[in-house]
Amino acid sequence: MRVGKATARAVNGLTARWAATAEGGTVFSAAGVWPLLAFLADGADGGARAELADALGLPADEAAAAARELLGGMAAMRGLDTAVGLWTRRTLELREAWAAGLPAGTRGVLTGDVAADRAALDAWVVDRTGGLVDRMPVGLDKDPELVLAGALAMRTRWLAPFEEWPLETAYAPWAAVERLGLHRSGAQLDRIGLADTPDGFVTELKVLGDNALDVHLLLGEERMAPGQVLAAGVGILDGAHRVVPGGLLPYGEPGPGLSVAKVRCETPQPPRLDVTTAAYAVTADHDLLALHRLFGLTTATDLRRGHFPGISAFPLAVGSAEQTTMAKFGALGFEAAAVTAFGMAAAGLPPERRHVTTVIDASFDRPFGFLALHRHSRLVLAAGWVTDPLPFPDYPWEDDE
């Protein structure tokens, strides 16, 4: 099964809108939230259904099928693991049609024993993410009637690995502590490109994985906000911005972090792309209800009445919605994971809230963005912003010199 263009475009649209709110170092996964919102929309009515459909970018009556398409498509991607889990109190009866629309093997029980339930949910997270995330981001102290969760974990190894070097940068905050830099050279100039966007120029580097899971690094003009840079990256994927590939870049410094020059060499040499970037490890926790309008959850969180009659005859509202994410970019590869959880509360309760060749030098040596995506569908699986790259390690053999 493949992810259709309409579904990928809808998920990437949510990525771009979420990116517009980004501040500081972060990582997030709209692909981790979208199918859960779709299942909720399938069971919602009234204002909650309309708002969720608007957030999804698809009609509510198409949402569940699109979610199944998305999950099936992601499951077929090498290096990507996904799962959906559903836990309910024993006394909560679900609509059979809604429950049947979820992936098989998703059902579990909430016993009411907070410690036991926490252990079970956390064990599910560890198993589904291979230990990249170790805790379910849902509060059980509020005694939810239902927990709907999704897990996503991706791993890829670079087709062309980097070498680890100390990072040399003029960006003062990073220069204060020696950082772990990554460097590589290659002849494929099309890996780099310069996009002209309404907010400014953005340099894009494609780092290809061995399983069609790639990471695109994005460096904007210094005045650009993280959200503008990340949204530009999604726009590049959608073909919304004109991109000049590396082989057609003019000489000089045509864009952020770029230097294009003719150099003399003793023997004939092909064109070369030299890349320098920083290794990073980013983690983030997101309260989705703090961005309730973005996710179509404004009405759905009104605990004065139920909003999901298609899920259960018992009145339900969204009591909590959170995501825990991580991403790690190193010399050999990349890994990222996201766990998203919705806690559904009983409605009616009070709310809780010589020869000449061309050399292109590309340096991502100040804060930059990244998109982790599936190469063929162009579906963005995770996105983030790097503000604090990893320090250069102290290797034990250096003490013996």
Secondary structure, 3 states (H helix, E strand, C coil): CCCCHHHHHHHHHHHHHHHCCCCCCEEECHHHHHHHHHHHHHHCCHHHHHHHHHHHCCCHHHHHHHHHHHHHHHHCCCCEEEEEEEEEECCCCCCHHHHHCCCCCCEEEECCCHHHHHHHHHHHHHHHHCCCCCCCCCCCCCCCCEEEEEEEEEEEEECCCCEEEECCCCCHHHHCCCEEEEEEEECCHHHEEEEEECCEEEEEEEECECCCEEEEEEEECCCCCHHHHHHHHHHHHCCCCEEEEHHHCCCECCCCCEEEEEEEECCCCCCEEEEEEECEEEEEEEEHHHHCCCCCCCHHHCCCCCCCCCCCCCCEEEEEEEEEEEEEECCCEEEEEEEEEEEEEECCCCCCCCEEEEEEEEECCCCEEEEEEECCCCCEEEEEEECCCCECCCCHHHHHC
